[in-house]
Amino acid sequence: MNIKPWIDAFRLRTLPLALSNTIIGSCLAAADDKFRWAIFGLAALTTVLLQIMSNMANDYGDFVNGKDTAERIGPKRMVQSGEITPKIMLRGIIVIGILCVLSGFALILIGTAGMDITNLLIFGVLGLAAIAAAIKYTVGKNPYGYRGLGDIFVFIFFGLVGVIGTYFLHTQSFRWDLLLPASAIGFLSVGVLNMNNMRDYEQDKKAGKRTIVVAMGEKNAAYYHLFLVAGAVILAVIHTLLNYHSGWQWLFVLSVPLLFLNLKKVFTYKSALELYPELPRLSMASLVFALTFGIGLIL
């Protein structure tokens, strides 16, 4: 079996963003002296598997629903190009889904050990909901990704649930101020999706794929992007001011120039092709933001 099409289907350049919520949630726990390596490892594995499954489901769903065409600007789709058949891709999605369930179950079991079974059940439901959301984005008769709801689900699962859930499984506790860094990562995650939808605006419009960008138009989408990226930085600043202990906590400011460069491109690009390399750059900038924010907390 040729492994390259599968590597391409995994879209490895999206994985740094997927790890960002696990990193911030774990660093917040480490700052409270409650970090556990088992939780970090399983959370990272589960999140990466969830992102890979989402990417594969997107590849499969867009083809089956007739949304992928040769006019696409983004990375080559494996099903649309014929390198992986729809049937084989579906099997791959199922395999990754099973691995995600196993990894997630182990994570929840360890993270809620000694607690009331209610917590295990709640996280179990959240985990299954995350898997369902990853698949239902473009798969099925009425995918929510075609109705402009993708941003909401990304914010919830790759932001709020990812960060707060990871922190809770480390510490078995919750703080309301966690909503700030969780929302910051949620905004950046939505920002990457928005970049993708801005790049595919013309193709999505023709295919009847009603994303937020299609609904609001390219110009408004740029201002929406500004809200997301600037909002993430502002939320990080507010969290730092509320929990200030050391100048190290401002380390995340080092990631701001990377985010600024992304915003500059969003407001100055002339062709959708120019946005293609911006997706992995924003994904990597989000990882740098998460690492510097987290390390600053620990230091």
Backbone as CSV, one residue per row, in Angstrom:
resi,resn,N_x,N_y,N_z,CA_x,CA_y,CA_z,C_x,C_y,C_z
1,MET,0.840,-1.202,0.000,0.000,0.000,0.000,0.871,1.246,0.000
2,ASN,0.527,2.201,-0.869,1.250,3.461,-0.929,0.825,4.346,0.242
3,ILE,1.771,4.709,1.091,1.448,5.462,2.306,1.293,6.951,2.050
4,LYS,1.878,7.470,0.965,1.879,8.915,0.725,0.476,9.525,0.631
5,PRO,-0.461,8.906,-0.108,-1.805,9.497,-0.157,-2.446,9.620,1.225
6,TRP,-2.151,8.661,2.096,-2.722,8.728,3.444,-2.083,9.853,4.252
7,ILE,-0.783,10.027,4.100,-0.107,11.142,4.774,-0.703,12.464,4.300
8,ASP,-0.942,12.558,2.999,-1.556,13.766,2.444,-2.972,13.958,2.977
9,ALA,-3.709,12.863,3.120,-5.083,12.932,3.629,-5.110,13.363,5.089
10,PHE,-4.056,13.018,5.834,-3.979,13.420,7.250,-3.797,14.935,7.400
11,ARG,-3.217,15.591,6.364,-2.932,17.030,6.376,-2.132,17.409,7.627
12,LEU,-0.914,16.945,7.658,-0.059,17.100,8.837,0.145,18.552,9.247
13,ARG,0.023,19.474,8.281,0.272,20.884,8.608,-0.820,21.480,9.497
14,THR,-1.941,20.761,9.646,-3.009,21.252,10.534,-2.806,20.779,11.974
15,LEU,-1.911,19.839,12.188,-1.781,19.227,13.511,-1.182,20.143,14.585
16,PRO,-0.261,21.060,14.255,0.212,21.973,15.307,-0.924,22.735,15.981
17,LEU,-1.901,23.154,15.198,-3.050,23.855,15.766,-3.823,22.934,16.701
18,ALA,-3.985,21.666,16.301,-4.736,20.713,17.120,-4.089,20.522,18.489
19,LEU,-2.767,20.603,18.538,-2.045,20.403,19.800,-2.118,21.621,20.721
20,SER,-2.488,22.766,20.180,-2.462,24.008,20.950,-3.356,23.954,22.179
21,ASN,-4.569,23.378,22.046,-5.466,23.355,23.211,-4.949,22.418,24.300
22,THR,-4.331,21.302,23.874,-3.751,20.379,24.857,-2.590,21.033,25.590
23,ILE,-1.775,21.786,24.859,-0.618,22.455,25.468,-1.059,23.495,26.490
24,ILE,-2.008,24.340,26.119,-2.441,25.384,27.049,-3.146,24.785,28.263
25,GLY,-4.028,23.810,28.033,-4.710,23.167,29.157,-3.732,22.503,30.109
26,SER,-2.705,21.872,29.548,-1.706,21.185,30.368,-0.793,22.174,31.095
27,CYS,-0.435,23.266,30.424,0.416,24.278,31.062,-0.329,24.990,32.189
28,LEU,-1.607,25.213,32.012,-2.420,25.805,33.080,-2.427,24.878,34.290
29,ALA,-2.511,23.576,34.038,-2.469,22.598,35.127,-1.086,22.573,35.773
30,ALA,-0.033,22.655,34.951,1.341,22.648,35.470,1.588,23.864,36.351
31,ALA,1.003,25.002,35.974,1.149,26.217,36.776,0.504,26.055,38.141
32,ASP,-0.462,25.138,38.227,-1.116,24.830,39.509,-0.504,23.607,40.177
33,ASP,0.659,23.165,39.661,1.381,21.996,40.191,0.548,20.718,40.153
34,LYS,-0.240,20.547,39.096,-1.089,19.349,38.991,-0.963,18.690,37.622
35,PHE,0.175,18.888,36.983,0.417,18.310,35.655,0.661,16.814,35.773
36,ARG,0.103,16.035,34.819,0.324,14.585,34.765,0.699,14.194,33.334
37,TRP,1.833,13.526,33.188,2.318,13.164,31.864,1.346,12.247,31.120
38,ALA,0.702,11.324,31.832,-0.234,10.398,31.189,-1.396,11.159,30.550
39,ILE,-1.881,12.173,31.260,-2.990,12.981,30.737,-2.526,13.774,29.522
40,PHE,-1.352,14.372,29.616,-0.834,15.158,28.491,-0.664,14.282,27.245
41,GLY,-0.042,13.117,27.416,0.206,12.241,26.279,-1.076,11.746,25.629
42,LEU,-2.019,11.310,26.434,-3.275,10.791,25.898,-4.137,11.907,25.308
43,ALA,-4.114,13.082,25.936,-4.883,14.217,25.407,-4.328,14.654,24.053
44,ALA,-2.992,14.702,23.954,-2.358,15.082,22.687,-2.678,14.059,21.601
45,LEU,-2.580,12.773,21.938,-2.863,11.714,20.971,-4.316,11.766,20.515
46,THR,-5.230,11.925,21.460,-6.656,11.959,21.132,-6.991,13.155,20.256
47,THR,-6.419,14.308,20.583,-6.685,15.526,19.807,-6.148,15.407,18.386
48,VAL,-4.952,14.857,18.248,-4.359,14.680,16.918,-5.191,13.695,16.090
49,LEU,-5.613,12.592,16.700,-6.451,11.620,16.002,-7.779,12.241,15.576
50,LEU,-8.330,13.080,16.448,-9.599,13.748,16.130,-9.428,14.692,14.943
51,GLN,-8.302,15.418,14.910,-8.031,16.333,13.800,-7.823,15.557,12.494
52,ILE,-7.083,14.453,12.573,-6.850,13.631,11.388,-8.168,13.074,10.862
53,MET,-9.008,12.582,11.762,-10.297,12.042,11.352,-11.165,13.114,10.712
54,SER,-11.123,14.318,11.274,-11.872,15.442,10.724,-11.385,15.767,9.310
55,ASN,-10.065,15.768,9.100,-9.496,16.044,7.786,-9.909,14.988,6.754
56,MET,-9.866,13.728,7.172,-10.242,12.641,6.278,-11.734,12.690,5.941
57,ALA,-12.551,12.974,6.961,-14.001,13.065,6.749,-14.331,14.223,5.816
58,ASN,-13.578,15.314,5.931,-13.768,16.469,5.058,-13.440,16.115,3.609
59,ASP,-12.337,15.375,3.430,-11.928,14.909,2.106,-13.019,14.032,1.499
60,TYR,-13.514,13.099,2.284,-14.541,12.154,1.831,-15.886,12.852,1.607
61,GLY,-16.314,13.652,2.587,-17.634,14.271,2.528,-17.791,15.257,1.392
62,ASP,-16.777,16.089,1.166,-16.863,17.074,0.081,-16.962,16.399,-1.283
63,PHE,-16.278,15.252,-1.429,-16.364,14.538,-2.708,-17.743,13.905,-2.887
64,VAL,-18.198,13.202,-1.867,-19.491,12.514,-1.951,-20.630,13.501,-2.188
65,ASN,-20.518,14.691,-1.585,-21.568,15.698,-1.732,-21.375,16.595,-2.947
66,GLY,-20.367,16.275,-3.763,-20.159,17.004,-5.006,-19.614,18.411,-4.845
67,LYS,-18.929,18.693,-3.718,-18.402,20.041,-3.471,-16.957,20.203,-3.926
68,ASP,-16.266,19.079,-4.155,-14.876,19.135,-4.619,-14.830,19.132,-6.143
69,THR,-14.119,20.079,-6.706,-13.940,20.130,-8.155,-12.471,20.368,-8.461
70,ALA,-12.135,20.293,-9.733,-10.752,20.519,-10.169,-10.329,21.970,-9.981
71,GLU,-11.296,22.862,-9.697,-11.003,24.286,-9.535,-10.463,24.618,-8.138
72,ARG,-10.452,23.654,-7.246,-9.990,23.914,-5.881,-8.574,24.454,-5.868
73,ILE,-8.359,25.434,-4.966,-7.041,26.048,-4.832,-6.217,25.340,-3.769
74,GLY,-6.864,24.790,-2.764,-6.176,24.197,-1.624,-5.437,22.908,-1.960
75,PRO,-4.963,22.214,-0.911,-4.221,20.973,-1.108,-5.062,19.933,-1.843
76,LYS,-4.394,19.094,-2.621,-5.107,18.082,-3.406,-5.875,17.144,-2.496
77,ARG,-7.120,16.898,-2.845,-7.952,15.963,-2.099,-7.711,14.553,-2.625
78,MET,-7.555,13.613,-1.720,-7.191,12.253,-2.112,-8.333,11.510,-2.784
79,VAL,-9.560,11.721,-2.349,-10.692,11.031,-2.970,-11.021,11.666,-4.318
80,GLN,-11.067,12.987,-4.348,-11.392,13.700,-5.590,-10.366,13.400,-6.684
81,SER,-9.102,13.260,-6.288,-8.032,13.001,-7.262,-7.973,11.541,-7.675
82,GLY,-8.676,10.668,-6.961,-8.688,9.245,-7.297,-7.577,8.445,-6.645
83,GLU,-6.753,9.083,-5.806,-5.645,8.356,-5.176,-6.121,7.423,-4.063
84,ILE,-7.259,7.768,-3.458,-7.902,6.893,-2.482,-9.377,6.813,-2.859
85,THR,-9.913,5.604,-2.959,-11.323,5.469,-3.339,-12.215,5.861,-2.155
86,PRO,-13.443,6.293,-2.422,-14.355,6.658,-1.333,-14.540,5.520,-0.321
87,LYS,-14.644,4.301,-0.805,-14.850,3.149,0.071,-13.668,2.939,1.012
88,ILE,-12.465,3.049,0.466,-11.257,2.860,1.281,-11.085,4.023,2.260
89,MET,-11.392,5.236,1.813,-11.299,6.387,2.714,-12.273,6.227,3.883
90,LEU,-13.474,5.750,3.601,-14.451,5.535,4.663,-13.940,4.518,5.678
91,ARG,-13.294,3.480,5.186,-12.700,2.489,6.097,-11.614,3.131,6.949
92,GLY,-10.813,3.991,6.331,-9.764,4.688,7.069,-10.338,5.572,8.166
93,ILE,-11.434,6.257,7.853,-12.097,7.114,8.841,-12.568,6.276,10.024
94,ILE,-13.122,5.093,9.734,-13.607,4.206,10.797,-12.453,3.745,11.683
95,VAL,-11.323,3.392,11.054,-10.150,2.937,11.820,-9.646,4.048,12.741
96,ILE,-9.493,5.251,12.198,-9.033,6.377,13.016,-10.052,6.684,14.109
97,GLY,-11.337,6.561,13.775,-12.389,6.790,14.762,-12.294,5.820,15.930
98,ILE,-12.019,4.555,15.630,-11.877,3.543,16.691,-10.672,3.859,17.570
99,LEU,-9.552,4.230,16.931,-8.357,4.606,17.696,-8.638,5.819,18.579
100,CYS,-9.416,6.768,18.055,-9.774,7.966,18.802,-10.619,7.608,20.027
101,VAL,-11.561,6.679,19.849,-12.409,6.233,20.958,-11.564,5.556,22.038
102,LEU,-10.662,4.688,21.623,-9.813,3.966,22.581,-8.921,4.922,23.357
103,SER,-8.280,5.837,22.631,-7.397,6.810,23.271,-8.194,7.724,24.204
104,GLY,-9.343,8.188,23.722,-10.179,9.070,24.530,-10.714,8.389,25.774
105,PHE,-11.087,7.109,25.638,-11.603,6.368,26.796,-10.523,6.210,27.856
106,ALA,-9.301,5.890,27.426,-8.186,5.764,28.373,-7.923,7.095,29.062
107,LEU,-7.971,8.178,28.297,-7.766,9.525,28.848,-8.808,9.844,29.908
108,ILE,-10.066,9.608,29.587,-11.154,9.921,30.524,-11.087,9.037,31.763
109,LEU,-10.760,7.760,31.553,-10.689,6.812,32.672,-9.627,7.237,33.681
110,ILE,-8.460,7.631,33.176,-7.373,8.067,34.067,-7.694,9.426,34.681
111,GLY,-8.224,10.327,33.862,-8.480,11.688,34.329,-9.582,11.803,35.354
112,THR,-10.552,10.892,35.329,-11.673,10.961,36.286,-11.572,9.895,37.374
113,ALA,-10.413,9.213,37.460,-10.233,8.167,38.474,-10.463,8.725,39.877
114,GLY,-11.261,8.019,40.666,-11.542,8.450,42.031,-12.687,9.433,42.142
115,MET,-13.222,9.871,41.025,-14.321,10.818,41.037,-15.651,10.090,40.847
116,ASP,-16.741,10.814,41.044,-18.073,10.275,40.804,-18.200,9.850,39.346
117,ILE,-18.920,8.765,39.093,-19.063,8.245,37.736,-19.728,9.249,36.798
118,THR,-20.423,10.220,37.367,-21.068,11.256,36.554,-20.060,11.981,35.680
119,ASN,-18.884,12.264,36.249,-17.845,12.963,35.487,-17.364,12.127,34.309
120,LEU,-17.228,10.819,34.531,-16.812,9.934,33.448,-17.846,9.937,32.334
121,LEU,-19.120,9.898,32.727,-20.192,9.889,31.727,-20.249,11.201,30.955
122,ILE,-20.065,12.328,31.659,-20.091,13.637,30.995,-18.988,13.735,29.954
123,PHE,-17.780,13.322,30.340,-16.659,13.385,29.393,-16.832,12.377,28.263
124,GLY,-17.462,11.242,28.571,-17.745,10.270,27.535,-18.678,10.840,26.475
125,VAL,-19.707,11.542,26.926,-20.656,12.174,26.004,-19.960,13.262,25.186
126,LEU,-19.116,14.077,25.852,-18.383,15.125,25.141,-17.449,14.535,24.087
127,GLY,-16.805,13.428,24.442,-15.899,12.778,23.498,-16.626,12.254,22.273
128,LEU,-17.755,11.603,22.489,-18.540,11.092,21.364,-19.099,12.241,20.528
129,ALA,-19.476,13.334,21.202,-19.983,14.507,20.482,-18.891,15.114,19.609
130,ALA,-17.647,15.127,20.110,-16.529,15.662,19.335,-16.279,14.813,18.089
131,ILE,-16.356,13.491,18.247,-16.168,12.595,17.105,-17.286,12.794,16.088
132,ALA,-18.526,12.879,16.578,-19.666,13.091,15.688,-19.538,14.421,14.944
133,ALA,-19.081,15.466,15.663,-18.925,16.789,15.045,-17.849,16.767,13.967
134,ALA,-16.761,16.029,14.215,-15.672,15.934,13.242,-16.148,15.279,11.951
135,ILE,-17.017,14.286,12.076,-17.509,13.567,10.898,-18.634,14.323,10.206
136,LYS,-19.561,14.857,10.999,-20.767,15.466,10.447,-20.500,16.808,9.769
137,TYR,-19.288,17.342,9.896,-18.960,18.645,9.302,-19.268,18.671,7.803
138,THR,-18.858,17.625,7.081,-19.158,17.566,5.638,-19.767,16.244,5.212
139,VAL,-19.975,15.317,6.154,-20.501,13.993,5.819,-21.985,13.907,6.176
140,GLY,-22.748,13.227,5.334,-24.173,13.051,5.604,-25.042,13.876,4.678
141,LYS,-26.348,13.770,4.892,-27.293,14.444,4.011,-27.375,15.954,4.256
142,ASN,-27.127,16.374,5.486,-27.256,17.800,5.806,-26.084,18.262,6.669
143,PRO,-24.854,18.284,6.111,-23.660,18.630,6.893,-23.747,20.061,7.443
144,TYR,-23.393,20.224,8.707,-23.487,21.559,9.301,-22.428,22.507,8.748
145,GLY,-21.354,21.959,8.172,-20.323,22.802,7.568,-20.818,23.556,6.349
146,TYR,-21.883,23.064,5.733,-22.454,23.720,4.560,-23.525,24.734,4.946
147,ARG,-23.729,24.896,6.250,-24.754,25.827,6.727,-24.166,26.918,7.622
148,GLY,-22.861,27.122,7.511,-22.218,28.196,8.254,-22.057,27.944,9.734
149,LEU,-22.132,26.671,10.164,-22.044,26.360,11.591,-20.691,25.790,11.998
150,GLY,-19.793,25.643,11.032,-18.489,25.068,11.335,-17.713,25.867,12.367
151,ASP,-17.791,27.182,12.285,-17.052,28.049,13.209,-17.452,27.796,14.662
152,ILE,-18.747,27.616,14.883,-19.246,27.401,16.245,-18.705,26.101,16.818
153,PHE,-18.762,25.034,16.027,-18.310,23.737,16.508,-16.801,23.713,16.730
154,VAL,-16.051,24.365,15.865,-14.597,24.449,16.046,-14.269,25.198,17.340
155,PHE,-14.958,26.308,17.576,-14.729,27.093,18.794,-15.018,26.256,20.041
156,ILE,-16.113,25.508,20.006,-16.501,24.721,21.175,-15.523,23.583,21.443
157,PHE,-15.250,22.769,20.426,-14.482,21.547,20.665,-12.967,21.755,20.643
158,PHE,-12.459,22.636,19.776,-11.014,22.856,19.733,-10.587,24.029,20.616
159,GLY,-11.559,24.701,21.210,-11.275,25.785,22.131,-11.710,25.437,23.539
160,LEU,-12.983,25.626,23.829,-13.495,25.444,25.181,-13.295,24.028,25.718
161,VAL,-13.795,23.029,24.990,-13.701,21.649,25.465,-12.245,21.185,25.504
162,GLY,-11.472,21.547,24.468,-10.085,21.116,24.406,-9.247,21.624,25.568
163,VAL,-9.320,22.921,25.844,-8.495,23.526,26.897,-9.032,23.203,28.288
164,ILE,-10.307,23.489,28.515,-10.881,23.283,29.851,-10.959,21.800,30.187
165,GLY,-11.293,20.983,29.180,-11.347,19.544,29.415,-9.988,18.982,29.803
166,THR,-8.947,19.403,29.094,-7.589,18.941,29.415,-7.193,19.368,30.822
167,TYR,-7.471,20.626,31.164,-7.145,21.127,32.510,-7.874,20.309,33.576
168,PHE,-9.159,20.059,33.354,-9.961,19.327,34.342,-9.432,17.907,34.543
169,LEU,-9.053,17.234,33.459,-8.558,15.867,33.572,-7.208,15.813,34.282
170,HIS,-6.430,16.879,34.187,-5.179,16.979,34.959,-5.476,17.200,36.437
171,THR,-6.368,18.141,36.719,-6.536,18.668,38.080,-7.794,18.206,38.794
172,GLN,-8.775,17.720,38.027,-10.098,17.371,38.547,-10.759,18.576,39.223
173,SER,-10.532,19.743,38.609,-11.139,20.981,39.118,-11.391,21.938,37.956
174,PHE,-12.110,23.026,38.249,-12.476,23.999,37.218,-12.392,25.403,37.795
175,ARG,-11.948,26.362,36.950,-11.956,27.778,37.316,-12.587,28.556,36.172
176,TRP,-13.388,29.564,36.517,-14.087,30.335,35.488,-13.139,31.125,34.592
177,ASP,-11.978,31.533,35.142,-11.064,32.324,34.326,-10.418,31.504,33.202
178,LEU,-10.584,30.176,33.243,-10.066,29.332,32.169,-10.777,29.602,30.850
179,LEU,-11.962,30.195,30.935,-12.703,30.526,29.719,-11.932,31.504,28.835
180,LEU,-11.053,32.301,29.438,-10.299,33.291,28.671,-9.267,32.640,27.745
181,PRO,-8.306,31.845,28.266,-7.359,31.194,27.346,-8.032,30.153,26.453
182,ALA,-9.081,29.510,26.954,-9.800,28.526,26.139,-10.464,29.204,24.944
183,SER,-11.040,30.378,25.193,-11.673,31.133,24.106,-10.627,31.677,23.144
184,ALA,-9.450,32.042,23.681,-8.367,32.544,22.823,-7.951,31.479,21.811
185,ILE,-7.752,30.253,22.283,-7.391,29.164,21.366,-8.561,28.842,20.443
186,GLY,-9.771,28.950,20.961,-10.946,28.744,20.117,-11.000,29.750,18.980
187,PHE,-10.698,31.010,19.284,-10.685,32.063,18.256,-9.640,31.773,17.179
188,LEU,-8.453,31.363,17.603,-7.391,31.084,16.635,-7.739,29.860,15.786
189,SER,-8.380,28.864,16.389,-8.805,27.681,15.642,-9.843,28.059,14.587
190,VAL,-10.783,28.910,14.974,-11.782,29.398,14.030,-11.101,30.245,12.957
191,GLY,-10.052,30.970,13.358,-9.302,31.792,12.406,-8.705,30.960,11.279
192,VAL,-8.176,29.784,11.612,-7.618,28.902,10.581,-8.728,28.425,9.650
193,LEU,-9.872,28.072,10.218,-11.014,27.675,9.385,-11.463,28.837,8.497
194,ASN,-11.451,30.037,9.051,-11.859,31.214,8.280,-10.901,31.469,7.115
195,MET,-9.591,31.273,7.363,-8.613,31.401,6.284,-8.914,30.401,5.170
196,ASN,-9.227,29.188,5.568,-9.565,28.141,4.602,-10.791,28.547,3.774
197,ASN,-11.799,29.083,4.457,-13.034,29.462,3.774,-12.872,30.714,2.916
198,MET,-11.973,31.610,3.313,-11.676,32.773,2.477,-10.968,32.336,1.191
199,ARG,-10.050,31.408,1.327,-9.330,30.887,0.159,-10.301,30.218,-0.813
200,ASP,-11.269,29.476,-0.272,-12.197,28.697,-1.101,-13.498,29.438,-1.398
201,TYR,-13.526,30.734,-1.156,-14.773,31.516,-1.284,-15.478,31.304,-2.625
202,GLU,-14.767,31.497,-3.712,-15.390,31.401,-5.037,-15.895,29.989,-5.314
203,GLN,-15.070,28.976,-5.001,-15.463,27.591,-5.246,-16.644,27.173,-4.367
204,ASP,-16.613,27.597,-3.082,-17.714,27.250,-2.170,-19.020,27.909,-2.607
205,LYS,-18.898,29.133,-3.082,-20.086,29.864,-3.549,-20.720,29.149,-4.733
206,LYS,-19.889,28.708,-5.677,-20.392,28.003,-6.854,-20.995,26.658,-6.482
207,ALA,-20.391,25.996,-5.500,-20.829,24.650,-5.119,-22.016,24.662,-4.164
208,GLY,-22.430,25.847,-3.719,-23.553,25.934,-2.792,-23.181,25.592,-1.367
209,LYS,-21.896,25.721,-1.052,-21.411,25.464,0.303,-21.441,26.786,1.069
210,ARG,-22.455,26.964,1.909,-22.678,28.260,2.553,-21.884,28.383,3.858
211,THR,-20.626,28.722,3.741,-19.790,28.974,4.911,-20.074,30.387,5.434
212,ILE,-19.494,30.724,6.566,-19.633,32.082,7.109,-19.108,33.104,6.106
213,VAL,-18.015,32.776,5.429,-17.412,33.696,4.448,-18.355,33.918,3.274
214,VAL,-18.971,32.860,2.794,-19.932,32.991,1.694,-21.114,33.844,2.132
215,ALA,-21.538,33.653,3.384,-22.694,34.387,3.896,-22.409,35.880,4.075
216,MET,-21.208,36.224,4.540,-20.916,37.627,4.839,-20.114,38.345,3.758
217,GLY,-19.481,37.588,2.844,-18.677,38.208,1.796,-17.220,38.340,2.213
218,GLU,-16.338,38.478,1.233,-14.893,38.494,1.494,-14.448,39.665,2.360
219,LYS,-14.976,40.861,2.105,-14.543,42.037,2.860,-14.879,41.903,4.336
220,ASN,-16.114,41.525,4.626,-16.519,41.356,6.018,-15.782,40.193,6.676
221,ALA,-15.435,39.176,5.869,-14.697,38.034,6.400,-13.319,38.463,6.900
222,ALA,-12.717,39.459,6.242,-11.413,39.966,6.680,-11.530,40.638,8.051
223,TYR,-12.595,41.411,8.252,-12.811,42.063,9.552,-13.177,41.042,10.625
224,TYR,-13.883,40.005,10.220,-14.192,38.891,11.129,-12.891,38.223,11.565
225,HIS,-11.960,38.071,10.629,-10.657,37.479,10.936,-9.888,38.365,11.917
226,LEU,-9.954,39.656,11.714,-9.323,40.598,12.637,-9.886,40.432,14.042
227,PHE,-11.208,40.292,14.134,-11.860,40.079,15.433,-11.341,38.814,16.113
228,LEU,-11.196,37.740,15.341,-10.767,36.462,15.899,-9.324,36.519,16.405
229,VAL,-8.419,37.009,15.558,-6.995,37.012,15.915,-6.700,38.039,17.009
230,ALA,-7.217,39.258,16.835,-7.009,40.288,17.863,-7.709,39.894,19.153
231,GLY,-8.877,39.277,19.037,-9.620,38.836,20.214,-8.844,37.826,21.029
232,ALA,-8.131,36.918,20.359,-7.325,35.917,21.056,-6.235,36.582,21.895
233,VAL,-5.571,37.575,21.320,-4.507,38.285,22.037,-5.088,39.067,23.216
234,ILE,-6.211,39.730,23.002,-6.848,40.524,24.066,-7.265,39.632,25.231
235,LEU,-7.820,38.461,24.928,-8.232,37.535,25.988,-7.030,37.041,26.783
236,ALA,-5.912,36.810,26.089,-4.686,36.387,26.772,-4.169,37.501,27.689
237,VAL,-4.261,38.742,27.229,-3.850,39.887,28.038,-4.715,40.000,29.292
238,ILE,-6.027,39.856,29.128,-6.949,39.955,30.274,-6.658,38.855,31.290
239,HIS,-6.439,37.635,30.798,-6.131,36.524,31.714,-4.831,36.791,32.471
240,THR,-3.841,37.327,31.771,-2.553,37.624,32.400,-2.705,38.695,33.480
241,LEU,-3.467,39.741,33.197,-3.675,40.809,34.181,-4.424,40.296,35.411
242,LEU,-5.367,39.388,35.191,-6.146,38.854,36.311,-5.344,37.882,37.171
243,ASN,-4.323,37.258,36.573,-3.543,36.244,37.291,-2.052,36.575,37.284
244,TYR,-1.725,37.858,37.364,-0.334,38.280,37.182,0.552,37.933,38.380
245,HIS,1.698,37.291,38.067,2.674,36.939,39.099,4.095,37.298,38.675
246,SER,4.344,37.269,37.351,5.713,37.464,36.873,5.702,38.007,35.447
247,GLY,6.765,38.716,35.107,6.901,39.247,33.763,6.987,38.162,32.703
248,TRP,7.344,36.933,33.104,7.402,35.824,32.157,6.046,35.558,31.501
249,GLN,4.984,35.947,32.174,3.642,35.676,31.650,3.339,36.459,30.367
250,TRP,4.180,37.449,30.069,3.994,38.214,28.827,4.772,37.592,27.669
251,LEU,5.313,36.410,27.869,6.111,35.755,26.836,5.311,35.546,25.545
252,PHE,3.993,35.376,25.688,3.157,35.128,24.501,3.159,36.303,23.524
253,VAL,3.585,37.468,23.994,3.650,38.650,23.124,4.599,38.396,21.948
254,LEU,5.549,37.476,22.127,6.491,37.140,21.056,5.780,36.552,19.832
255,SER,4.596,35.997,20.039,3.856,35.401,18.923,3.034,36.435,18.153
256,VAL,2.865,37.624,18.725,2.015,38.645,18.106,2.494,39.058,16.712
257,PRO,3.810,39.256,16.475,4.247,39.610,15.108,3.828,38.579,14.056
258,LEU,3.853,37.295,14.421,3.431,36.250,13.489,1.948,36.393,13.160
259,LEU,1.164,36.708,14.176,-0.272,36.898,13.975,-0.540,38.169,13.166
260,PHE,0.271,39.191,13.419,0.115,40.452,12.675,0.388,40.250,11.186
261,LEU,1.418,39.468,10.869,1.749,39.199,9.469,0.587,38.497,8.764
262,ASN,-0.073,37.595,9.506,-1.238,36.912,8.943,-2.370,37.901,8.676
263,LEU,-2.617,38.804,9.605,-3.659,39.815,9.419,-3.334,40.730,8.243
264,LYS,-2.071,41.081,8.125,-1.655,41.949,7.020,-1.973,41.309,5.672
265,LYS,-1.702,40.013,5.559,-1.967,39.311,4.306,-3.469,39.248,4.019
266,VAL,-4.259,39.046,5.056,-5.717,38.961,4.889,-6.290,40.254,4.314
267,PHE,-5.693,41.383,4.671,-6.210,42.674,4.207,-5.522,43.172,2.928
268,THR,-4.505,42.465,2.460,-3.777,42.967,1.286,-3.718,41.978,0.118
269,TYR,-4.200,40.747,0.310,-4.062,39.766,-0.770,-4.893,40.163,-1.996
270,LYS,-4.384,39.795,-3.158,-5.058,40.093,-4.424,-5.678,38.845,-5.044
271,SER,-5.103,37.691,-4.735,-5.578,36.430,-5.294,-5.739,35.402,-4.179
272,ALA,-6.741,34.551,-4.307,-6.979,33.510,-3.305,-5.773,32.594,-3.151
273,LEU,-4.969,32.468,-4.217,-3.763,31.646,-4.150,-2.802,32.118,-3.061
274,GLU,-2.808,33.417,-2.793,-1.916,33.982,-1.780,-2.282,33.513,-0.371
275,LEU,-3.511,33.077,-0.198,-3.958,32.637,1.127,-3.588,31.181,1.407
276,TYR,-3.234,30.446,0.363,-2.924,29.026,0.520,-1.834,28.778,1.565
277,PRO,-0.680,29.459,1.489,0.367,29.201,2.492,0.070,29.804,3.863
278,GLU,-0.954,30.652,3.949,-1.253,31.302,5.219,-1.888,30.356,6.231
279,LEU,-2.532,29.292,5.766,-3.157,28.348,6.695,-2.138,27.667,7.607
280,PRO,-1.087,27.025,7.034,-0.086,26.420,7.916,0.675,27.459,8.738
281,ARG,0.834,28.668,8.191,1.530,29.716,8.957,0.723,30.134,10.173
282,LEU,-0.593,30.293,10.001,-1.436,30.666,11.142,-1.518,29.509,12.126
283,SER,-1.558,28.283,11.613,-1.560,27.105,12.480,-0.296,27.067,13.339
284,MET,0.846,27.335,12.720,2.111,27.338,13.451,2.185,28.528,14.408
285,ALA,1.676,29.680,13.982,1.660,30.856,14.855,0.800,30.592,16.086
286,SER,-0.284,29.845,15.907,-1.158,29.492,17.031,-0.438,28.569,18.001
287,LEU,0.377,27.655,17.455,1.168,26.770,18.307,2.197,27.574,19.091
288,VAL,2.852,28.528,18.429,3.826,29.396,19.114,3.124,30.196,20.214
289,PHE,1.930,30.704,19.912,1.134,31.432,20.902,0.860,30.539,22.111
290,ALA,0.429,29.300,21.866,0.112,28.375,22.955,1.349,28.035,23.782
291,LEU,2.464,27.775,23.098,3.699,27.411,23.798,4.216,28.565,24.657
292,THR,4.271,29.756,24.083,4.797,30.902,24.829,3.856,31.294,25.974
293,PHE,2.564,31.205,25.744,1.601,31.493,26.815,1.756,30.476,27.944
294,GLY,1.855,29.195,27.576,1.962,28.143,28.574,3.272,28.175,29.334
295,ILE,4.379,28.341,28.607,5.689,28.392,29.250,5.772,29.601,30.184
296,GLY,5.202,30.712,29.750,5.183,31.907,30.602,4.472,31.661,31.910
297,LEU,3.379,30.901,31.872,2.647,30.565,33.088,3.506,29.727,34.037
298,ILE,4.190,28.743,33.460,5.007,27.840,34.287,6.203,28.576,34.887
299,LEU,6.858,29.414,34.093,8.028,30.159,34.578,7.642,31.172,35.641
